[in-house]
Amino acid sequence: MFYKILKSKIHHLKVTGKNLYYDGSLGLSTEIMEKASLFPGESVLVINLSNGERFETYIIPCEEKGVCILNGGAARKGEIGDRLIVLSFLYTENPKEVSPVIIKVDEENRVS
């Protein structure tokens, strides 16, 4: 049997930009991606703490530090300044062997 287990969580990520006419995705700083063990194209569940929206999208890397950009349809799910929780999951037969990476960021999306 496989279990769906939390792999990583970014808590209180602040939306820094929106681009409705992009193909779609969540643009994240490569620095944050690395610390949260996220990969380009990885599927994530996003929870907007400001309006209660939940949506699934995928990650694209951005070189600029502290960036969190809602692209495409996701741009309709939040506003600049909104706070997000970003979750990624994995499937495993051994859930006791998984230790989720939990990342908290400050006002400038710096890992604290």
CORQUISUL-V415240 format. One record per helix or strand of 2 or more residues. SS is the DSSP state (alpha for helix, beta for strand). FROM is the first residue (numbers start at 1). TO is the last residue. Records with the same first field share a line. If there is no record, write none. Layout:
SS: FROM-TO, FROM-TO
//
This chain:
beta: 3-14, 17-19, 25-29, 43-48, 54-62, 68-71, 83-92, 101-105
alpha: 30-35, 72-77, 95-97
//
